[in-house]
Amino acid sequence: MFLLTPLKTLSSTLIRRVVSTPLLLHTFARGYKITAGELKKGLYIDRGGGKIYEVLKCEHQKVAMRGGFMIVEMRNVFDGTKGNDKMRTAEGVEIVEIESGKYTYQGISEDNKSLLFENDEGETKEVSKDKLKGLEAYLEEEEDEVTIVYYEDRIVEVILPKEVVVTIENTPEKVSGSWKTATLENGRVIKVPPHIENGTRVIIRLPDEAFLERYRE
């Protein structure tokens, strides 16, 4: 569940944010094993070689005089690739721990390759800029919180606020069609309806940056 709480208007920009609560995740102790026949959607498993997968779907295939097989649809939590794996129902599968926590954005690293985050205990995490694909433009240093999902020392996902309120900096006055481009004060470019004008504050959804509606105070 996300709690929507507008933050103060920034002096340098007119961006007002709506902050989310951390994503609640199931966690499992590393080394805890179950059989493939006990797998279910939402579990995280270690398939070796540092590859961690989220179970998306399971299908039991019975075989005469045998225990049968599980056809498991999975997603690699690090690169997002999906695939199917066939396992015997009695095969042992290792469940791994996926953790999450709230971290405050601290800015960009000196080499301009990573984003820096810190929690209330002073623990710092570095996240590759490729993880957010420019969406860090919506984050204010030492102010905005995100939820970081991680496995050991590897980042799985950075969860941004679900919705944000931003100000339109530049958009054409008249266009044909149902949508037009608009540049925000943080430099991001989105699609908005034709009636939206410069200076209008709008609510957009993250991470797809989709226009939702005009912001009303």
N, C-alpha and C positions, 0 to 999 in steps of 0.2 A: 504494500500500500504506500502511496506517495502522499506526503503532506505538502500542500502548496502554501508557501510563505514568501511574500514579496520582500526583497531586501531594499536598502536605501538607494536612492538615485545617485549615481556616481557623478563627481564634479567634472571629470574629463569626458565622459560620455553620458548619454541618456539611456543607458541600458538598465533595466530593472529585472531582477532574476526571480525565478520561482524554484525553490530548493526542494530536493527530494530526500526521503529517508533512505538508509541503506537497504539494499536488497537482502532479504532473509534467505539464507541458504542452509540446507542440511549439511552437516559435517560428519565425516567418518574417520575413525582412527586409521592411520597408515598401517598396512599389514593385515587388516581385518579381511578375511576371505569368506566368500560364499560360493555356491555352485552357480554355474551359468543358468540353471533352471530357476534360480531365485532372483535373477536380474529383473529390474523393472525400470520404467521410465524415470529419469531424474538422477539416477546413480552415476557416479564418476568412477571409472576403472582405469587401471594401469595395464597397458598391453605390451610393456617392455620398450626399451630403447628411448625412454623419456617421453613416450607418447601417452597422453592422458585423453580419455574420451568421455563424453557425456552420452549416456544411453538415451536415445530418442524414442525407440520403439522395439518391442520384443515379440517374436512369434514362435510358438512351440510347434515343431514338426515331429510327429510321432513316427517311429520306425518299428515294424513288427519284431517282437522278441528283443527289442533294445530299448534303452531309455529315451532315445530320440535326440533331436537337436534343437538348438535355439538359433533363430536367425535374428541377429541384433543389428538394428540401424543405429549408427553412432556418429558423433561429431567431434573432431579434434578440437580441443578447447583453445589451442594456441593459434592454429591457422584457419580454423573454421571449415576445413574440408570434411565432407560427409562420405560415409561408405557403409557397407554391410559386412558382417562377420558371421561365420557359421561355427558354433561351438557345441560340443556334446553337453547334454544337460548336467552331467556329473563333473564336468571340468571345473577346476578351481579358478576363481577370478578374484583379483585383489581390488578392494575398494580403497580409494585414496581420499585424503582430506583436501577439500577446497574451502579456503577461508575468505572472509571479506571484512573490511573495516572502513571507517570514515577517515578521509585525509583531506587536508587543506592545500590548495594549489599554491606553490611557492615561486613559480616562474620557470624560465628555460635555462638549461645548463649552459656553461660557458662555451662548450663546443657546438651549441645550437642543435644538438641531436636528440636531447631528452627533455622531458617535462619532470619537474621536481614536485613531490608532494610530501607532506609531513602530518603525522597524527598528533593527538594530544600528549602522547608519551615521548614525543621527540623523535620517533622512528621515521626515517626518510625512505621513500621509494622513488626510483627513477623509472619513468615510463617512456618508451620510444615514441617519438612524435608520430610515427606511422600508425600507432594505435588509435589516435584521435583524429587523424586526417584533417587537421586544421580546426577542429571544433574547440580547441583550447582558447580560441578567440572569444568564447562566451564566458571564460573564467577570469576573475579578477584576483591578482596576486594577494596572498595572505588574507583572503576574505572568503572565497567560494570553496565549498566542500563537495567532494565526489565520493563515491563508493568504489574502492579498488578490490577486485576479486583476484586472488592469487593462489598459486600452488607452490609451496616452499618459497624459492626466491624468484619464481617466474610469474610474470603478470598474465593473467587470463583475460581480464576485461576491466575497463574503466567506465563506470556508470555515471553519466552526467544527469543533471536535473531533467525531469521528464518534459517540462515545458519552461520556456523563458519568454520574457517580455522585452522586446527590443524596439529601437527607433529607426524608422526609415530615413536614410540620409539622401538618397537620390533615386528617383524613379521617373520614367516618362509620364507626361501629363495625359496624353491621349494615345491609345493603342487600339487595334482591332483584335478581337478574340477574347477568350475568357481569362487569360493570365498575362502578366507582364513581369519583366525582371525588376528587381529592386536591390540596391546596395545598402547594407546596414552600416551603422556607425562603427561597427567592429571590423568592417571590410568584407564580410561575407555577403554573397549574392544569393537571393532566394526568389521564388515566384510568388506574386501576390495578385489579387483581383484588380481589375482596371480602376476601381474607384479609390484605391489607396493612394494617398498623396505624401509628398515629402513632409517629414516631421511627425507623421503618424506613428503611434506606438501600437505594435501588433504582438499577438501571442503566436509563437511558433513551437512546433514539437521537435524534440531531439530524440535520436540522433539524425533523423532524416531531414530536418530543417523545413518541415512542411508548415505552410501558413494555416492557422486555425481560425482566428478571428481578430477583429480590432480590440485593443485593450481598453477597458472601461474602468475608470477609477471609482 
